[in-house]
Amino acid sequence: MLHLVCCTAVHLLLSINNIFCQERELSLVKPYSTNFLNFSGDNQTQSVRLKTEKPIRIRVIDQYSVPVENIPVYFEVVSFPGETDGFSFEFPVVISDSMGIAQTYFTMGSGEGDYHIAARIHGNYKDNILIYTIHARRSNWVFMLIIGLLGGLGLFLMGLKMMSDGMQQAAGDKMRSVLSTLTDNRFLAVGVGAFVTMIIQSSSATTVMLVSFVQSGLMQFAQSLGIILGADIGTTITAQLIAFKLTDYSLLMVGIGFGIQFFSKNKKIRNLGKTVLGFGVLFFGMHIMSESMYPLRSFDPFIETLLKLENPLIGIIVGALFTALIQSSSAFVGILIILSTQGLLSLEAAIPLLLGANLGTAITAILASLNTNREAKKVALAHTIFKIVGVLLFVWWIPAFASIVEAISPKGASRPEEISRLAEVLPRQIANAHTLFNVVLTVATLPFTGLFSRFINKILPPETAPPKEVFKVKYLDEKNVPTPALALNLAKSEVIRMGYNVYEMTSDIIIPFFMKDVVILKNIESKEKKIDFLREEINSYIMKITRQDIPEERVHEAFQIMYTVKEFELMADIISKSLIKKAYKWAEKPVEFSDEGKRELREYHSKTQKQIRRAIEVFRDVNLEKARIMKQKYKEYRTLAIELERQHYSRLKDAVLESVASSETHLELISSLKVILSHATNIARILLEWTVPTRQDIPDQEPDQ
């Protein structure tokens, strides 16, 4: 009976309304509100078996856009996922209210996918039907979203590292050459910073390297300023590559890269394959993250959070913290581009996040400088202040900056859906904003790097009293181990430092024999302990480098370094384990060398020092010509040692008293110096042995310096 009464009432209402509306042209529109996101309820998402969070709303208006009330609106499902059941409307027929609004809730069925719902009014009207799309997601969508994001981000970062490793291994020597030819030319320094960062794919990593270089004395602080600015430009190249929509070809790149790396025998081509493979893995990771983020397009809490990021302060803080967490501005910009492809991010919301990302790269450098000297701390401080200056330059005119970026970026094809149009143009706009920010910052600050350097020096003046020296490495830096070419360069610098310590020990050891002053022996003993320490540290560092997949020529270089370390240590052992003991005994004896004996010892000692110095230069410069000269010199010095012994025996025959009393010590000194000469020459021999397959000694002799 109640059903009959309801139906009669509806039909009566329809009859009255039809009479009333005969003179009015009605139509349906999807209502919107400035106070509520997605007020119409179209394109919302809900889990299977649950009721939509927002009602499906429709507005009835007349030809003058005036809301019309008391109009029945019929809701029905016109398509749904296959093999699903249980879907229903709260009210399939709804009467429009005084605002012309008719609304109902929809309960999802058992299957995930898209439901297309028609809302219509009866009558011969032009626009009497509208279609709504409701997305049904699986019940565990949050869990799947999280693992998709984490897995995709992991693939993205792994691909970024593979790209970096492949490019570094292919261009490691070039990087070393470029870094070793730095000048005070600020424009050249910018180019160096951009090139190196383009290779290693991270401005943070470049800045950390600068911290270690300045810490070790390989570079002056003032030289690093231009490189820092160039590094910030170099990191934008990665963002430009990411902005190209290459995700559709990611698996193709993975296949090509793997094929090149797996089947090629050429090391350089394999490194190229590793780079292509990393590029493909990077874009496949982006694809995974993009697919995982799709449900967020209709997740209101997330969209409302993104809208808050248009507040510059919040956006900068979020960008800085997130970049510092993953330690890669390139990765964070990649995530922003993924959000933009889903229509979840506007350009004005992305710019504060970009500013924060640039600020976040400085945090990594600050952390790297915590346990460094004052000069290295200046690099991190300079990087941070540069970024702060950049943020302050741009934060006040973000809307205007966004307009400039939009003007210089591709407009994209016109599309009926705004989200689709934005998804096409926003990635390029975000990448261009990232590049433009760093280029403008460089142009604005580069002319003032001299003043800036003096300003930093005032903030961090030189330490008044150097700390008490303890045994520690000066050049070795664990952060550079993944870059074999640079790490080996640092190891060479540490070996050269070790060699000069041996040279000083050799210079000092003769003093007690001539002056009978044993005070200097304590200093020699301290240097010997330092050399033992350096031997352990350098060998350990070299082993870490060689455990990586490095080219054969790098393996040879590592062997040469370890061999040279051994030879320097053997020289130091001769002094510490043999000559120091003899020096103490000699100082207690009331005897002296003859004048002729002193002259001979000075001469041979001088030859030994020169050979050690040549060994250091040969090792440092990989000077094959000087290595051959060293071998020729050793033959001369070996002959000279025999001649000096002959002269000493002649004095013994003539019964020179000083020679008789000092004979044993005199001969032991000559013998020990000859062994040191042999070890110094071995450094040249191994260089020739491992550098050229065929060689011959040069007969010409180098005059003594």
Secondary structure, DSSP 4 states (H G I P E B T S, - for coil): -HHHHHHHHHHHHHHHHHHHHTTS--EEE----SSSTTTT-TTEEEETTSB-SS-EEEEEE-TTS-B--S-EEEEEEEE--TT----EES-SEEE--TTSEEEE-EE--SS-EEEEEEEE--SS-TB-EEEEEEEEE-TTHHHHHHHHHHHHHHHHHHHHHHHHHHHHHHHHHHHHHHHHT--S-HHHHHHHHHHHHHHHT-HHHHHHHHHHHHHHTSS-HHHHHHHHHHHHHHHHHHHHHHHS--GGGHHHHHHHHHHHHHH---HHHHHHHHHHHHHHHHHHHHHHHHHHHGGGGG-HHHHHHHHHTTSHHHHHHHHHHHHHHHT-HHHHHHHHHHHHHTT---HHHHHHHHHHHHHHHHHHHHHHTTTS-HHHHHHHHHHHHHHHHHHHHHGGGHHHHHHHHHHHS------SSHHHHHHHHHHHHHHHHHHHHHHHHHHHHGGGHHHHHHHHHHHSPPPSSPPPP-S--SS--GGGTTSHHHHHHHHHHHHHHHHHHHHHHHHHHTHHHHH---HHHHHHHHHHHHHHHHHHHHHHHHHHHHTS---HHHHHHHHHHHHHHHHHHHHHHHIIIIIHHHHHHHHHSS----HHHHHHHHHHHHHHHHHHHHHHHHHHHT-HHHHHHHHHHHHHHHHHHHHHHHHHHHHHHTT-HHHHHHHHHHHHHHHHHHHHHHHHHHHHHHHHHHH-SS-------PPP-
